[in-house]
């Protein structure tokens, strides 16, 4: 009996600690805005205009040869089990495509793309140059496509397809002149030559089998701001009576150092600030934790009483 109650008390405290950790984890939330892109059929793609938030609204393929893509994979494989990738095309679109080989971890990842790269199976040369790239205000982006370089893919005309409902999250697509800047970019620097943000993905042009992307805003960070108002009045209340207590007795003590006259003065000054100070002493300890500790204490008292009663019976 006593062993069982002891185990119960331990379990209560373990549950309280675990709950506190879980609450902290939930508060973390999303830390970046992103577009949730969903395919509405096979071969989803669209042409996206470069954002005015970048340093340029037109791209120079002769100098800008690196891209940073921040993404989170939702769907991993096509209908045949081949992993999905992404693709870039120049505008107007022309083969060969530029492969974006995702890491399918289901977590936020950043991939650095060499914009002069091409599919391993193609015999065509890269068209990432100012001669082939005619409309430099936009770029074609295929967010989900079967990996033609995978061993399971049969050919360039493989029957593998992207299914309706396949999806991916995109936080940004940023373009750079140097690989170093692309690798260093974390979404905060003002270094992208051109950039496509979630709100830009929301308004595609020349679309094929892409549902309207949904832009998800980041959750506001959890702060300790609500505790500030309780601290401010505490400082004001304690400072005001301190001046009165030190000044009043000093004046009266010099004029008439009688205990009869000093006692009412001290009482009046010290009792007044006590009432406003007490309400500010607000405990930040969780209410549910206090209840659990109280229950554990009651159980512990019951155990002690039972132990004493049992010992008394044995002596008789």
C-alpha positions in Angstrom: 0.0 0.0 0.0 2.7 2.5 1.0 4.8 1.5 -2.0 1.9 2.2 -4.3 1.2 5.6 -2.8 4.9 6.6 -3.1 4.9 5.6 -6.8 1.7 7.7 -7.3 3.4 10.8 -5.8 6.5 10.4 -8.0 4.2 10.0 -11.1 2.4 13.3 -10.2 5.7 15.2 -10.2 6.9 13.6 -13.4 3.6 14.5 -15.1 3.9 18.2 -14.0 7.5 18.5 -15.3 6.6 16.9 -18.7 3.6 19.2 -19.1 5.8 22.3 -18.6 8.2 21.1 -21.3 5.4 20.3 -23.7 3.9 23.8 -23.3 7.3 25.4 -24.1 7.6 23.3 -27.2 4.2 24.3 -28.5 5.0 28.0 -28.1 7.9 27.7 -30.6 5.6 27.6 -33.7 6.6 28.7 -37.2 9.3 31.2 -37.4 9.1 32.2 -41.1 6.4 33.0 -43.7 5.9 30.5 -46.5 3.7 29.5 -49.4 2.0 26.2 -49.3 2.0 25.1 -52.9 -0.4 22.3 -54.0 -0.5 20.4 -57.3 -3.9 20.1 -59.0 -2.7 17.6 -61.5 0.4 16.4 -63.3 3.3 18.7 -64.3 2.5 21.7 -62.0 4.4 24.8 -63.0 4.1 28.6 -63.2 6.0 31.7 -64.2 6.8 33.9 -61.2 7.8 37.6 -61.4 10.8 38.7 -59.4 9.9 40.7 -56.2 10.5 44.4 -55.9 11.9 43.6 -52.5 15.1 42.3 -54.2 17.9 44.5 -55.3 16.8 44.0 -58.9 13.5 43.1 -60.6 15.2 41.7 -63.7 17.9 39.0 -63.7 21.2 38.9 -65.4 21.9 35.2 -66.2 25.5 36.0 -67.3 26.4 37.1 -63.7 23.7 35.7 -61.5 24.4 31.9 -61.4 23.4 30.7 -57.9 20.1 30.3 -56.1 19.0 29.6 -52.5 15.7 27.8 -52.0 14.2 27.5 -48.5 11.6 24.6 -48.6 9.9 21.9 -46.6 8.8 18.8 -48.4 5.4 17.4 -47.8 5.0 14.8 -50.6 8.2 12.7 -51.3 7.4 10.4 -54.3 5.4 10.3 -57.5 2.9 7.6 -58.4 5.7 5.2 -59.3 7.8 5.7 -56.1 10.4 8.0 -57.7 11.4 10.9 -55.5 10.1 14.3 -56.5 12.4 17.2 -57.4 11.9 20.8 -58.4 12.9 22.5 -61.7 13.8 25.9 -63.0 13.4 27.0 -66.6 14.4 30.2 -68.3 11.6 32.4 -69.7 10.3 31.7 -72.2 10.6 28.1 -71.2 13.1 25.9 -73.1 14.9 22.7 -72.3 17.1 21.7 -70.6 15.7 22.4 -67.1 17.8 23.2 -64.0 17.2 20.5 -61.4 16.5 21.2 -57.7 17.1 18.0 -55.8 15.3 18.3 -52.5 16.2 16.6 -49.3 13.0 14.8 -48.2 13.3 15.2 -44.5 9.9 16.8 -43.8 11.8 19.6 -42.0 12.9 23.1 -43.2 15.9 22.7 -45.6 17.9 25.1 -47.7 19.4 24.0 -51.0 22.0 25.8 -53.1 21.4 25.5 -56.8 23.9 26.0 -59.6 21.8 27.7 -62.2 24.1 26.5 -65.0 23.5 22.8 -64.1 21.3 20.5 -66.3 19.8 17.0 -66.0 22.3 14.2 -66.1 20.4 12.5 -68.8 20.1 15.4 -71.3 22.5 16.0 -74.1 21.5 19.7 -74.3 23.8 22.5 -73.1 22.6 25.0 -70.5 20.6 27.9 -71.7 21.2 30.0 -68.6 22.6 33.0 -70.6 21.4 36.4 -71.6 21.0 35.3 -75.3 18.5 32.4 -74.6 16.9 34.1 -71.6 14.5 36.5 -73.2 12.0 37.6 -70.5 14.3 38.4 -67.6 11.5 39.8 -65.3 10.4 36.3 -64.4 11.4 32.7 -64.1 9.5 29.4 -64.6 9.4 27.2 -61.5 8.1 23.6 -61.4 7.8 23.0 -57.7 7.2 19.2 -58.0 8.4 16.9 -60.8 9.5 13.3 -61.1 13.3 12.9 -60.9 14.3 12.1 -64.5 17.9 11.4 -63.2 16.7 8.7 -60.7 17.5 5.0 -61.5 13.8 4.2 -61.4 12.9 6.7 -64.1 12.6 5.0 -67.5 13.3 7.9 -69.9 12.6 11.6 -70.6 9.1 10.6 -71.5 8.5 8.4 -68.4 4.9 7.7 -67.4 5.4 8.8 -63.8 3.2 11.7 -62.8 2.6 14.1 -60.0 -0.7 13.5 -58.3 -3.5 15.9 -57.5 -2.8 17.1 -53.9 0.9 16.6 -53.8 2.5 19.6 -52.1 5.5 21.5 -50.8 6.2 24.6 -48.7 8.4 27.4 -50.0 9.8 30.2 -47.9 12.0 31.9 -50.5 13.8 31.6 -53.8 16.7 34.0 -53.8 19.3 34.5 -56.6 22.9 35.6 -56.1 26.1 36.4 -58.1 28.3 34.3 -55.8 28.0 30.9 -54.2 29.3 32.3 -50.9 26.4 34.8 -50.7 23.9 32.1 -51.5 25.2 29.8 -48.8 25.3 32.6 -46.2 21.7 33.9 -46.9 19.2 33.2 -44.0 16.4 35.4 -45.1 17.5 38.5 -43.3 20.4 40.0 -45.3 19.8 42.5 -48.2 22.0 40.5 -50.5 19.8 38.7 -53.1 20.2 40.1 -56.6 16.6 38.9 -57.3 14.1 37.2 -55.0 10.7 35.5 -55.0 8.9 35.6 -51.7 5.7 33.8 -50.5 3.4 36.6 -51.5 5.0 36.5 -55.0 4.2 32.8 -55.2 0.6 33.6 -54.4 0.2 35.4 -57.8 1.7 33.1 -60.5 1.3 33.6 -64.3 1.2 31.0 -67.0 0.1 28.4 -64.6 -0.4 24.7 -65.2 -2.0 22.4 -62.6 -1.2 24.6 -59.5 -3.9 25.4 -57.0 -3.9 28.9 -55.6 -0.9 28.9 -53.2 -1.8 29.7 -49.5 0.6 32.1 -47.7 1.1 31.2 -44.1 2.3 34.0 -41.8 4.7 33.3 -39.0 3.3 33.0 -35.5 4.0 35.9 -33.2 6.9 35.2 -30.8 6.0 34.4 -27.2 7.3 37.2 -24.9 7.2 38.1 -21.3 5.5 41.4 -22.0 2.4 40.8 -19.8 4.6 40.7 -16.7 5.9 44.2 -17.2 2.8 46.1 -15.9 3.1 44.2 -12.6 6.7 45.3 -12.1 6.2 49.0 -13.0 3.6 49.8 -10.3 5.6 47.9 -7.7 8.6 50.2 -8.1 6.4 53.3 -7.9 4.5 52.2 -4.8 7.6 51.2 -2.9 9.5 54.4 -3.7 6.8 56.8 -2.6 6.4 55.6 1.0 10.1 55.2 1.5 10.6 59.0 1.2 7.8 59.7 3.6 9.0 57.2 6.2 12.5 58.6 6.3 11.6 62.3 6.2 8.7 62.3 8.7 10.4 60.8 11.8 13.5 62.9 11.2 11.7 66.2 11.5 9.7 65.2 14.5 12.7 63.6 16.3 14.6 66.9 16.2 11.7 69.0 17.4 10.3 66.7 20.1 12.0 63.3 20.7 9.0 62.0 22.6 7.8 58.5 22.1 4.1 59.7 22.5 4.5 62.0 19.4 6.6 59.6 17.3 4.5 56.5 17.5 1.4 57.9 15.7 3.6 59.4 13.0 5.4 56.2 12.3 2.3 54.1 12.4 0.5 56.4 9.9 3.4 56.3 7.4 4.3 52.6 7.6 0.7 51.2 7.5 -0.4 53.2 4.4 2.0 51.6 1.8 1.5 48.0 3.1 -2.0 47.6 1.4 -0.9 48.6 -2.2 2.3 46.6 -2.0 0.6 43.2 -1.1 -1.6 43.0 -4.3 1.5 43.2 -6.5 3.1 40.1 -5.0 1.7 37.9 -7.7 3.0 34.3 -7.9 4.1 33.2 -11.3 4.0 29.5 -10.2 1.4 27.6 -12.4 -1.9 27.0 -10.6 -2.2 23.4 -11.8 1.3 22.7 -10.3 0.2 24.1 -7.0 -2.9 21.9 -7.1 -0.8 18.8 -7.9 1.6 19.6 -5.0 -1.3 20.1 -2.6 -2.8 16.7 -3.6 0.6 15.1 -3.2 0.9 16.6 0.2 -2.5 15.3 1.3 -1.6 11.8 0.1 1.7 12.0 2.0 -0.1 13.0 5.2 -2.5 10.1 4.8 0.5 7.7 4.5 2.0 9.1 7.7 -1.3 8.7 9.6 -1.7 5.2 8.4 1.8 4.3 9.4 1.2 5.7 13.0 -2.1 3.9 13.3 -0.6 0.6 12.2 2.3 0.9 14.6 -0.1 1.6 17.5 -2.1 -1.5 16.7 1.0 -3.7 16.6 2.0 -2.4 20.1 -1.4 -3.4 21.6 
